[in-house]
């Protein structure tokens, strides 16, 4: 048996070549660093960041067909599947980053900045990418805009309020408030799920379309047990890759003289958002526009409500103290709030249609905010 076969299957032939290349570069850079070559360190951390990002990307690719299988098995509507199942798994890297930041390295602000940066990436870059690859302008249902988008806007405002009211430390009260907000979101999804169950004819038509497109996926599943095993396995892989991404990004930031908060906002956030991008782009190419956009907001709601609350509660249980926060770059939060309001307008205008022009503007705005962030 070829010992490289599992890696070839996971990465695919084309991406496997990139992994081999970046791995070789990282090994050479490591030896150069040991030899005293300063630039070898830059090369080492950049190559490790790229490796971690590619691993997260591929794990997201394998999760997509597993989530689709679960959806078909239980007759789950597209928007709810994307907002919950896809969002939880694709946000697992952000959850791991928050755990590492709060408990391992004791810098909660790095986790917060990563969540904020990931949310900004999701709300601007992912719709931009989905809108540009879609075969036609993306017509989004009113349900997605007024349920997911508006609820997410409320969660972002809640995050801003918590940072304004409690700028130095967060305890159980803040964590529980975020958890309650997520429970409210799940309640709305469950209500809409019951409504969708009554529309049997439409649901069956969606299922047929899903079964036909499943053959195009790399992963072929025969049981629900295997699907859940793949989901759990890919979460584990994304968790390990996220740890590597955090360590490499912070080390690179130290060498460049860039604060860890900004590295989290830009580099770590982009790397952990790759699964969200992959899932939404795949949905957009298939014409499943509600799924492409629901995943964005469902993922962001999960990021803020769960990825910030659970680490705080775990740290409180371990240390018995609230989590200290040192985040002077509060301008990052205002950029997220502004971008969220813009997204609400873009999705609502033109009869809930995201055109390629709007998608391009959203992408340009993201890069402008990133450039400005280095001045904070």
Long-range contacts (C-beta under 8 A, 24 or more apart in sequence): 10-58, 10-62, 11-54, 11-58, 12-58, 12-218, 15-54, 15-58, 18-54, 19-51, 19-54, 22-47, 22-50, 22-51, 22-54, 23-47, 23-51, 26-51, 41-251, 41-255, 42-252, 42-255, 42-256, 45-248, 45-249, 45-251, 45-252, 45-255, 46-252, 48-244, 48-248, 49-245, 49-248, 49-249, 49-252, 49-267, 49-271, 51-244, 52-241, 52-242, 52-244, 52-245, 52-248, 52-271, 53-241, 53-245, 53-270, 53-271, 53-274, 55-237, 55-238, 55-240, 55-241, 55-244, 56-93, 56-238, 56-241, 56-242, 56-245, 56-271, 56-272, 56-274, 56-275, 57-274, 57-275, 57-278, 59-234, 59-235, 59-237, 59-238, 59-241, 59-275, 60-89, 60-90, 60-234, 60-238, 60-274, 60-275, 60-276, 60-278, 60-279, 61-218, 61-278, 62-218, 62-219, 62-230, 62-234, 63-89, 63-90, 63-230, 63-231, 63-234, 63-275, 63-279, 64-217, 64-278, 64-279, 64-282, 65-214, 65-217, 65-218, 65-219, 65-220, 65-221, 66-219, 66-221, 66-227, 66-228, 66-230, 66-231, 66-234, 67-227, 67-231, 68-210, 68-214, 68-217, 69-214, 69-221, 69-224, 69-227, 70-224, 70-227, 70-228, 70-231, 71-210, 72-207, 72-210, 72-211, 72-214, 73-224, 73-227, 75-197, 75-203, 75-207, 76-193, 77-192, 77-193, 77-196, 77-203, 77-206, 78-206, 78-288, 78-290, 78-291, 78-294, 79-141, 79-143, 79-144, 79-148, 79-192, 79-290, 79-291, 79-294, 80-189, 80-192, 80-193, 80-196, 80-294, 81-291, 82-279, 82-283, 82-290, 82-291, 82-292, 82-294, 82-295, 82-298, 83-148, 83-189, 83-294, 83-295, 83-297, 83-298, 83-301, 84-186, 84-189, 84-298, 86-279, 86-291, 86-295, 86-298, 86-299, 87-295, 87-298, 87-299, 87-301, 87-302, 88-302, 89-231, 89-234, 89-235, 89-238, 89-275, 90-275, 90-276, 90-279, 90-295, 90-299, 91-276, 91-299, 91-302, 91-303, 91-306, 91-307, 92-235, 92-238, 92-239, 92-242, 93-238, 93-239, 93-241, 93-242, 93-245, 93-271, 93-272, 93-275, 94-118, 94-242, 94-272, 94-273, 94-303, 94-307, 95-306, 95-307, 95-310, 95-311, 96-238, 96-239, 96-242, 96-243, 97-242, 97-245, 97-246, 97-264, 97-268, 97-272, 97-307, 98-307, 98-308, 98-310, 98-311, 99-310, 99-311, 99-314, 100-242, 100-243, 100-246, 101-246, 101-264, 101-311, 102-311, 102-312, 102-314, 102-315, 102-323, 103-311, 103-314, 103-315, 103-318, 105-246, 105-250, 106-324, 107-260, 107-326, 108-170, 108-311, 108-312, 108-323, 108-324, 108-325, 109-260, 109-261, 109-264, 109-325, 109-326, 109-327, 110-246, 110-250, 110-260, 110-261, 110-263, 110-264, 110-268, 111-264, 111-307, 111-308, 111-311, 112-163, 112-264, 112-308, 112-325, 112-327, 113-260, 113-261, 113-262, 113-264, 113-265, 113-269, 113-327, 113-329, 113-332, 114-264, 114-265, 114-268, 114-269, 114-272, 115-269, 115-303, 115-304, 115-307, 115-308, 116-159, 116-265, 116-269, 116-332, 116-333, 116-336, 117-264, 117-265, 117-266, 117-268, 117-269, 117-270, 117-332, 118-269, 118-272, 118-273, 118-276, 118-300, 118-303, 119-156, 119-300, 119-303, 119-304, 119-336, 120-265, 120-269, 120-335, 120-336, 120-339, 120-366, 120-369, 121-269, 121-270, 121-273, 121-366, 122-273, 122-276, 122-296, 122-297, 122-299, 122-300, 122-303, 123-152, 123-296, 123-297, 123-300, 123-336, 123-339, 123-340, 123-343, 124-339, 124-343, 124-362, 124-363, 124-365, 124-366, 124-369, 125-273, 125-277, 125-362, 125-363, 125-366, 126-273, 126-276, 126-277, 126-280, 126-281, 126-292, 126-295, 126-296, 127-280, 127-292, 127-293, 127-296, 127-343, 127-346, 127-347, 127-354, 127-359, 127-362, 128-359, 128-360, 128-362, 128-363, 128-366, 129-277, 129-280, 129-281, 129-284, 129-359, 129-363, 130-280, 130-281, 130-283, 130-284, 130-289, 130-292, 130-293, 130-354, 130-359, 131-284, 131-354, 131-355, 131-356, 131-358, 131-359, 131-362, 132-356, 132-359, 132-360, 132-363, 133-281, 133-284, 133-285, 134-284, 134-285, 134-287, 134-289, 134-292, 135-285, 135-287, 137-353, 137-354, 137-355, 137-356, 138-284, 138-289, 138-292, 138-293, 138-353, 138-354, 139-289, 139-351, 139-352, 139-353, 140-289, 140-290, 140-293, 140-347, 140-352, 140-353, 140-354, 141-290, 141-352, 142-352, 143-192, 143-290, 144-290, 144-293, 144-294, 144-297, 144-347, 145-344, 145-347, 145-348, 145-352, 147-188, 147-192, 148-293, 148-294, 148-297, 148-298, 148-301, 149-293, 149-297, 149-343, 149-344, 149-347, 150-344, 151-184, 151-185, 151-188, 151-297, 151-301, 152-297, 152-300, 152-301, 152-340, 153-340, 153-341, 153-344, 154-181, 155-181, 155-185, 155-300, 155-301, 155-304, 155-305, 156-300, 156-304, 156-336, 156-337, 156-340, 157-337, 158-304, 159-304, 159-308, 159-333, 160-333, 160-334, 160-337, 163-325, 163-327, 163-330, 163-333, 164-330, 166-325, 167-325, 167-327, 167-330, 168-324, 168-325, 168-326, 169-322, 169-323, 169-324, 169-325, 170-308, 170-312, 170-322, 170-323, 170-325, 171-312, 171-316, 171-322, 171-323, 172-312, 172-313, 172-316, 172-322, 174-309, 174-312, 175-308, 175-309, 175-310, 175-312, 175-313, 175-316, 176-309, 178-304, 178-305, 178-306, 178-308, 178-309, 179-305, 179-306, 179-309, 181-301, 181-305, 182-301, 182-302, 182-305, 182-306, 182-309, 185-301, 185-305, 213-286, 238-275, 242-271, 242-272, 245-271, 245-272, 258-374, 259-329, 261-327, 261-329, 261-332, 262-329, 262-373, 262-374, 262-376, 265-329, 265-332, 265-373, 266-370, 266-373, 289-354, 293-347, 293-354, 328-376, 329-373, 329-376, 331-373, 331-376, 332-373, 332-376, 335-369, 335-372, 335-373, 339-365, 339-366, 339-369
